[in-house]
Amino acid sequence: MTSKQLDFVTCVIGALSLMTGQSCSLIYRRLHSAGIIKDYLAAAYDVLHTFSLEYVAEDVIALMKKKGIAIC
């Protein structure tokens, strides 16, 4: 993962934390265990970083729901 991808993932985790009221560490653990950090956020960074953090965070929440994993 590049430093730009890492910065982006950190921002998304922060946005999810603010949206859900959950700690950043909890959000990170859930995203990591679901493979979303590596397989989605980092893999699709080139496209995703052009969208707003709110849009990406909502997309991640929908993806987590689709996988059957609660984020909040």
Biopython code that builds the backbone (N, CA, C, O; Angstrom):
import numpy as np
from Bio.PDB.StructureBuilder import StructureBuilder

atoms = [
    (1, "MET", "N", (0.850, -1.172, 0.000)),
    (1, "MET", "CA", (0.000, 0.000, 0.000)),
    (1, "MET", "C", (0.900, 1.241, 0.000)),
    (1, "MET", "O", (1.848, 1.334, 0.779)),
    (2, "THR", "N", (0.590, 2.174, -0.872)),
    (2, "THR", "CA", (1.375, 3.400, -0.954)),
    (2, "THR", "C", (0.989, 4.358, 0.172)),
    (2, "THR", "O", (-0.019, 4.154, 0.849)),
    (3, "SER", "N", (1.783, 5.389, 0.366)),
    (3, "SER", "CA", (1.466, 6.362, 1.416)),
    (3, "SER", "C", (0.180, 7.123, 1.084)),
    (3, "SER", "O", (-0.567, 7.495, 1.989)),
    (4, "LYS", "N", (-0.082, 7.355, -0.192)),
    (4, "LYS", "CA", (-1.331, 8.020, -0.580)),
    (4, "LYS", "C", (-2.537, 7.139, -0.274)),
    (4, "LYS", "O", (-3.562, 7.621, 0.207)),
    (5, "GLN", "N", (-2.407, 5.855, -0.555)),
    (5, "GLN", "CA", (-3.493, 4.926, -0.237)),
    (5, "GLN", "C", (-3.707, 4.849, 1.274)),
    (5, "GLN", "O", (-4.844, 4.814, 1.743)),
    (6, "LEU", "N", (-2.621, 4.822, 2.023)),
    (6, "LEU", "CA", (-2.718, 4.771, 3.479)),
    (6, "LEU", "C", (-3.397, 6.027, 4.022)),
    (6, "LEU", "O", (-4.248, 5.933, 4.906)),
    (7, "ASP", "N", (-3.037, 7.181, 3.512)),
    (7, "ASP", "CA", (-3.693, 8.439, 3.913)),
    (7, "ASP", "C", (-5.190, 8.397, 3.601)),
    (7, "ASP", "O", (-6.013, 8.828, 4.408)),
    (8, "PHE", "N", (-5.528, 7.878, 2.431)),
    (8, "PHE", "CA", (-6.926, 7.787, 2.024)),
    (8, "PHE", "C", (-7.702, 6.853, 2.941)),
    (8, "PHE", "O", (-8.794, 7.192, 3.397)),
    (9, "VAL", "N", (-7.145, 5.687, 3.211)),
    (9, "VAL", "CA", (-7.809, 4.721, 4.091)),
    (9, "VAL", "C", (-8.009, 5.331, 5.480)),
    (9, "VAL", "O", (-9.059, 5.145, 6.096)),
    (10, "THR", "N", (-7.011, 6.053, 5.969)),
    (10, "THR", "CA", (-7.113, 6.705, 7.270)),
    (10, "THR", "C", (-8.239, 7.730, 7.281)),
    (10, "THR", "O", (-8.991, 7.812, 8.252)),
    (11, "CYS", "N", (-8.361, 8.503, 6.226)),
    (11, "CYS", "CA", (-9.446, 9.485, 6.125)),
    (11, "CYS", "C", (-10.816, 8.814, 6.085)),
    (11, "CYS", "O", (-11.758, 9.279, 6.726)),
    (12, "VAL", "N", (-10.923, 7.733, 5.340)),
    (12, "VAL", "CA", (-12.200, 7.007, 5.255)),
    (12, "VAL", "C", (-12.564, 6.440, 6.624)),
    (12, "VAL", "O", (-13.720, 6.523, 7.038)),
    (13, "ILE", "N", (-11.605, 5.871, 7.320)),
    (13, "ILE", "CA", (-11.865, 5.332, 8.652)),
    (13, "ILE", "C", (-12.325, 6.451, 9.594)),
    (13, "ILE", "O", (-13.251, 6.256, 10.381)),
    (14, "GLY", "N", (-11.685, 7.613, 9.515)),
    (14, "GLY", "CA", (-12.105, 8.751, 10.324)),
    (14, "GLY", "C", (-13.514, 9.201, 9.998)),
    (14, "GLY", "O", (-14.294, 9.509, 10.900)),
    (15, "ALA", "N", (-13.848, 9.243, 8.714)),
    (15, "ALA", "CA", (-15.198, 9.633, 8.304)),
    (15, "ALA", "C", (-16.229, 8.625, 8.801)),
    (15, "ALA", "O", (-17.298, 9.009, 9.276)),
    (16, "LEU", "N", (-15.910, 7.341, 8.692)),
    (16, "LEU", "CA", (-16.819, 6.303, 9.195)),
    (16, "LEU", "C", (-16.992, 6.412, 10.703)),
    (16, "LEU", "O", (-18.089, 6.208, 11.223)),
    (17, "SER", "N", (-15.923, 6.731, 11.395)),
    (17, "SER", "CA", (-15.982, 6.897, 12.839)),
    (17, "SER", "C", (-16.927, 8.040, 13.217)),
    (17, "SER", "O", (-17.742, 7.906, 14.131)),
    (18, "LEU", "N", (-16.812, 9.150, 12.515)),
    (18, "LEU", "CA", (-17.693, 10.289, 12.782)),
    (18, "LEU", "C", (-19.148, 9.975, 12.434)),
    (18, "LEU", "O", (-20.063, 10.379, 13.152)),
    (19, "MET", "N", (-19.358, 9.257, 11.339)),
    (19, "MET", "CA", (-20.719, 8.936, 10.901)),
    (19, "MET", "C", (-21.413, 7.942, 11.829)),
    (19, "MET", "O", (-22.620, 8.032, 12.054)),
    (20, "THR", "N", (-20.649, 6.998, 12.362)),
    (20, "THR", "CA", (-21.243, 5.926, 13.145)),
    (20, "THR", "C", (-21.117, 6.104, 14.657)),
    (20, "THR", "O", (-21.834, 5.457, 15.421)),
    (21, "GLY", "N", (-20.212, 6.973, 15.086)),
    (21, "GLY", "CA", (-19.985, 7.145, 16.518)),
    (21, "GLY", "C", (-19.124, 6.049, 17.117)),
    (21, "GLY", "O", (-19.005, 5.950, 18.338)),
    (22, "GLN", "N", (-18.523, 5.226, 16.274)),
    (22, "GLN", "CA", (-17.650, 4.142, 16.727)),
    (22, "GLN", "C", (-16.203, 4.621, 16.702)),
    (22, "GLN", "O", (-15.869, 5.565, 15.985)),
    (23, "SER", "N", (-15.355, 3.976, 17.475)),
    (23, "SER", "CA", (-13.942, 4.364, 17.502)),
    (23, "SER", "C", (-13.260, 3.976, 16.189)),
    (23, "SER", "O", (-13.678, 3.049, 15.494)),
    (24, "CYS", "N", (-12.216, 4.706, 15.882)),
    (24, "CYS", "CA", (-11.447, 4.410, 14.666)),
    (24, "CYS", "C", (-10.847, 3.006, 14.724)),
    (24, "CYS", "O", (-10.791, 2.308, 13.711)),
    (25, "SER", "N", (-10.402, 2.598, 15.904)),
    (25, "SER", "CA", (-9.801, 1.263, 16.018)),
    (25, "SER", "C", (-10.828, 0.166, 15.755)),
    (25, "SER", "O", (-10.504, -0.852, 15.143)),
    (26, "LEU", "N", (-12.053, 0.364, 16.211)),
    (26, "LEU", "CA", (-13.114, -0.626, 15.949)),
    (26, "LEU", "C", (-13.433, -0.666, 14.459)),
    (26, "LEU", "O", (-13.558, -1.741, 13.873)),
    (27, "ILE", "N", (-13.565, 0.508, 13.850)),
    (27, "ILE", "CA", (-13.836, 0.571, 12.413)),
    (27, "ILE", "C", (-12.723, -0.135, 11.644)),
    (27, "ILE", "O", (-12.998, -0.933, 10.748)),
    (28, "TYR", "N", (-11.461, 0.155, 11.992)),
    (28, "TYR", "CA", (-10.322, -0.471, 11.320)),
    (28, "TYR", "C", (-10.399, -1.998, 11.434)),
    (28, "TYR", "O", (-10.248, -2.702, 10.435)),
    (29, "ARG", "N", (-10.630, -2.501, 12.626)),
    (29, "ARG", "CA", (-10.676, -3.959, 12.824)),
    (29, "ARG", "C", (-11.760, -4.597, 11.972)),
    (29, "ARG", "O", (-11.535, -5.643, 11.363)),
    (30, "ARG", "N", (-12.931, -3.979, 11.922)),
    (30, "ARG", "CA", (-14.029, -4.555, 11.138)),
    (30, "ARG", "C", (-13.737, -4.503, 9.639)),
    (30, "ARG", "O", (-14.002, -5.467, 8.920)),
    (31, "LEU", "N", (-13.199, -3.394, 9.173)),
    (31, "LEU", "CA", (-12.867, -3.289, 7.745)),
    (31, "LEU", "C", (-11.752, -4.251, 7.375)),
    (31, "LEU", "O", (-11.797, -4.893, 6.326)),
    (32, "HIS", "N", (-10.756, -4.348, 8.237)),
    (32, "HIS", "CA", (-9.622, -5.243, 7.976)),
    (32, "HIS", "C", (-10.080, -6.699, 7.941)),
    (32, "HIS", "O", (-9.698, -7.452, 7.044)),
    (33, "SER", "N", (-10.891, -7.092, 8.908)),
    (33, "SER", "CA", (-11.341, -8.493, 8.958)),
    (33, "SER", "C", (-12.234, -8.845, 7.770)),
    (33, "SER", "O", (-12.283, -10.003, 7.355)),
    (34, "ALA", "N", (-12.938, -7.856, 7.223)),
    (34, "ALA", "CA", (-13.802, -8.099, 6.059)),
    (34, "ALA", "C", (-13.029, -8.009, 4.746)),
    (34, "ALA", "O", (-13.580, -8.299, 3.684)),
    (35, "GLY", "N", (-11.758, -7.610, 4.809)),
    (35, "GLY", "CA", (-10.947, -7.494, 3.605)),
    (35, "GLY", "C", (-11.205, -6.232, 2.800)),
    (35, "GLY", "O", (-10.740, -6.111, 1.666)),
    (36, "ILE", "N", (-11.935, -5.302, 3.370)),
    (36, "ILE", "CA", (-12.329, -4.107, 2.627)),
    (36, "ILE", "C", (-11.169, -3.134, 2.447)),
    (36, "ILE", "O", (-11.100, -2.438, 1.433)),
    (37, "ILE", "N", (-10.271, -3.076, 3.401)),
    (37, "ILE", "CA", (-9.145, -2.147, 3.269)),
    (37, "ILE", "C", (-8.276, -2.530, 2.075)),
    (37, "ILE", "O", (-7.990, -1.698, 1.213)),
    (38, "LYS", "N", (-7.868, -3.762, 2.031)),
    (38, "LYS", "CA", (-6.963, -4.219, 0.961)),
    (38, "LYS", "C", (-7.692, -4.414, -0.368)),
    (38, "LYS", "O", (-7.240, -3.936, -1.408)),
    (39, "ASP", "N", (-8.820, -5.118, -0.324)),
    (39, "ASP", "CA", (-9.490, -5.534, -1.550)),
    (39, "ASP", "C", (-10.385, -4.469, -2.168)),
    (39, "ASP", "O", (-10.771, -4.595, -3.330)),
    (40, "TYR", "N", (-10.725, -3.425, -1.419)),
    (40, "TYR", "CA", (-11.606, -2.404, -1.972)),
    (40, "TYR", "C", (-10.983, -1.010, -1.896)),
    (40, "TYR", "O", (-10.755, -0.382, -2.930)),
    (41, "LEU", "N", (-10.710, -0.525, -0.702)),
    (41, "LEU", "CA", (-10.222, 0.848, -0.563)),
    (41, "LEU", "C", (-8.859, 1.042, -1.216)),
    (41, "LEU", "O", (-8.669, 1.995, -1.972)),
    (42, "ALA", "N", (-7.920, 0.164, -0.940)),
    (42, "ALA", "CA", (-6.589, 0.297, -1.535)),
    (42, "ALA", "C", (-6.607, -0.098, -3.012)),
    (42, "ALA", "O", (-5.980, 0.562, -3.839)),
    (43, "ALA", "N", (-7.315, -1.159, -3.338)),
    (43, "ALA", "CA", (-7.340, -1.655, -4.718)),
    (43, "ALA", "C", (-8.012, -0.663, -5.674)),
    (43, "ALA", "O", (-7.596, -0.532, -6.825)),
    (44, "ALA", "N", (-9.039, 0.027, -5.204)),
    (44, "ALA", "CA", (-9.780, 0.964, -6.067)),
    (44, "ALA", "C", (-9.447, 2.414, -5.747)),
    (44, "ALA", "O", (-10.218, 3.317, -6.074)),
    (45, "TYR", "N", (-8.316, 2.639, -5.118)),
    (45, "TYR", "CA", (-7.920, 3.990, -4.709)),
    (45, "TYR", "C", (-7.965, 4.988, -5.861)),
    (45, "TYR", "O", (-8.462, 6.102, -5.694)),
    (46, "ASP", "N", (-7.455, 4.602, -7.022)),
    (46, "ASP", "CA", (-7.378, 5.524, -8.162)),
    (46, "ASP", "C", (-8.734, 6.135, -8.505)),
    (46, "ASP", "O", (-8.806, 7.295, -8.911)),
    (47, "VAL", "N", (-9.794, 5.372, -8.349)),
    (47, "VAL", "CA", (-11.136, 5.879, -8.626)),
    (47, "VAL", "C", (-11.758, 6.484, -7.367)),
    (47, "VAL", "O", (-12.298, 7.590, -7.408)),
    (48, "LEU", "N", (-11.682, 5.767, -6.265)),
    (48, "LEU", "CA", (-12.378, 6.191, -5.048)),
    (48, "LEU", "C", (-11.906, 7.529, -4.504)),
    (48, "LEU", "O", (-12.709, 8.281, -3.952)),
    (49, "HIS", "N", (-10.634, 7.842, -4.646)),
    (49, "HIS", "CA", (-10.151, 9.092, -4.048)),
    (49, "HIS", "C", (-10.694, 10.332, -4.756)),
    (49, "HIS", "O", (-10.519, 11.449, -4.269)),
    (50, "THR", "N", (-11.348, 10.142, -5.897)),
    (50, "THR", "CA", (-11.944, 11.278, -6.597)),
    (50, "THR", "C", (-13.334, 11.609, -6.075)),
    (50, "THR", "O", (-13.889, 12.652, -6.417)),
    (51, "PHE", "N", (-13.901, 10.737, -5.252)),
    (51, "PHE", "CA", (-15.225, 10.957, -4.673)),
    (51, "PHE", "C", (-15.097, 11.589, -3.294)),
    (51, "PHE", "O", (-14.015, 11.597, -2.707)),
    (52, "SER", "N", (-16.199, 12.117, -2.783)),
    (52, "SER", "CA", (-16.188, 12.709, -1.447)),
    (52, "SER", "C", (-16.040, 11.607, -0.398)),
    (52, "SER", "O", (-16.403, 10.455, -0.632)),
    (53, "LEU", "N", (-15.502, 11.982, 0.754)),
    (53, "LEU", "CA", (-15.362, 11.000, 1.840)),
    (53, "LEU", "C", (-16.726, 10.490, 2.285)),
    (53, "LEU", "O", (-16.867, 9.320, 2.640)),
    (54, "GLU", "N", (-17.720, 11.354, 2.267)),
    (54, "GLU", "CA", (-19.070, 10.936, 2.657)),
    (54, "GLU", "C", (-19.587, 9.847, 1.716)),
    (54, "GLU", "O", (-20.155, 8.851, 2.164)),
    (55, "TYR", "N", (-19.391, 10.039, 0.425)),
    (55, "TYR", "CA", (-19.832, 9.047, -0.552)),
    (55, "TYR", "C", (-19.120, 7.716, -0.336)),
    (55, "TYR", "O", (-19.758, 6.664, -0.309)),
    (56, "VAL", "N", (-17.809, 7.762, -0.183)),
    (56, "VAL", "CA", (-17.032, 6.531, 0.002)),
    (56, "VAL", "C", (-17.444, 5.850, 1.302)),
    (56, "VAL", "O", (-17.595, 4.629, 1.334)),
    (57, "ALA", "N", (-17.627, 6.618, 2.373)),
    (57, "ALA", "CA", (-18.021, 6.040, 3.658)),
    (57, "ALA", "C", (-19.389, 5.359, 3.543)),
    (57, "ALA", "O", (-19.579, 4.256, 4.056)),
    (58, "GLU", "N", (-20.329, 6.007, 2.878)),
    (58, "GLU", "CA", (-21.652, 5.401, 2.687)),
    (58, "GLU", "C", (-21.555, 4.138, 1.833)),
    (58, "GLU", "O", (-22.268, 3.164, 2.076)),
    (59, "ASP", "N", (-20.687, 4.157, 0.848)),
    (59, "ASP", "CA", (-20.467, 2.989, -0.001)),
    (59, "ASP", "C", (-19.881, 1.830, 0.816)),
    (59, "ASP", "O", (-20.280, 0.677, 0.649)),
    (60, "VAL", "N", (-18.946, 2.146, 1.688)),
    (60, "VAL", "CA", (-18.343, 1.116, 2.542)),
    (60, "VAL", "C", (-19.396, 0.539, 3.486)),
    (60, "VAL", "O", (-19.430, -0.673, 3.699)),
    (61, "ILE", "N", (-20.247, 1.381, 4.049)),
    (61, "ILE", "CA", (-21.317, 0.889, 4.930)),
    (61, "ILE", "C", (-22.230, -0.051, 4.164)),
    (61, "ILE", "O", (-22.598, -1.106, 4.681)),
    (62, "ALA", "N", (-22.604, 0.310, 2.941)),
    (62, "ALA", "CA", (-23.457, -0.561, 2.117)),
    (62, "ALA", "C", (-22.756, -1.875, 1.805)),
    (62, "ALA", "O", (-23.386, -2.932, 1.819)),
    (63, "LEU", "N", (-21.465, -1.820, 1.526)),
    (63, "LEU", "CA", (-20.698, -3.030, 1.239)),
    (63, "LEU", "C", (-20.637, -3.935, 2.470)),
    (63, "LEU", "O", (-20.777, -5.153, 2.359)),
    (64, "MET", "N", (-20.430, -3.340, 3.631)),
    (64, "MET", "CA", (-20.397, -4.114, 4.868)),
    (64, "MET", "C", (-21.751, -4.790, 5.112)),
    (64, "MET", "O", (-21.805, -5.958, 5.496)),
    (65, "LYS", "N", (-22.831, -4.057, 4.888)),
    (65, "LYS", "CA", (-24.172, -4.634, 5.062)),
    (65, "LYS", "C", (-24.372, -5.800, 4.091)),
    (65, "LYS", "O", (-24.928, -6.837, 4.455)),
    (66, "LYS", "N", (-23.912, -5.616, 2.854)),
    (66, "LYS", "CA", (-24.043, -6.674, 1.849)),
    (66, "LYS", "C", (-23.276, -7.934, 2.282)),
    (66, "LYS", "O", (-23.709, -9.053, 2.010)),
    (67, "LYS", "N", (-22.148, -7.742, 2.949)),
    (67, "LYS", "CA", (-21.352, -8.864, 3.451)),
    (67, "LYS", "C", (-21.923, -9.425, 4.758)),
    (67, "LYS", "O", (-21.459, -10.450, 5.258)),
    (68, "GLY", "N", (-22.944, -8.737, 5.308)),
    (68, "GLY", "CA", (-23.555, -9.205, 6.543)),
    (68, "GLY", "C", (-22.765, -8.851, 7.784)),
    (68, "GLY", "O", (-22.881, -9.522, 8.809)),
    (69, "ILE", "N", (-21.953, -7.791, 7.701)),
    (69, "ILE", "CA", (-21.134, -7.371, 8.837)),
    (69, "ILE", "C", (-21.577, -5.986, 9.268)),
    (69, "ILE", "O", (-21.568, -5.048, 8.471)),
    (70, "ALA", "N", (-21.965, -5.857, 10.528)),
    (70, "ALA", "CA", (-22.391, -4.560, 11.046)),
    (70, "ALA", "C", (-21.175, -3.678, 11.289)),
    (70, "ALA", "O", (-20.162, -4.128, 11.824)),
    (71, "ILE", "N", (-21.287, -2.440, 10.898)),
    (71, "ILE", "CA", (-20.195, -1.500, 11.129)),
    (71, "ILE", "C", (-20.519, -0.622, 12.333)),
    (71, "ILE", "O", (-19.620, -0.009, 12.911)),
    (72, "CYS", "N", (-21.768, -0.555, 12.709)),
    (72, "CYS", "CA", (-22.124, 0.240, 13.883)),
    (72, "CYS", "C", (-23.113, -0.507, 14.743)),
    (72, "CYS", "O", (-23.535, 0.001, 15.782)),
]
sb = StructureBuilder()
sb.init_structure("model")
sb.init_model(0)
sb.init_chain("A")
sb.init_seg("    ")
for serial, (resi, resn, name, xyz) in enumerate(atoms, 1):
    if name == "N":
        sb.init_residue(resn, " ", resi, " ")
    sb.init_atom(name, np.array(xyz, "f"), 0.0, 1.0, " ", f" {name:<3s}", serial, name[0])
structure = sb.get_structure()
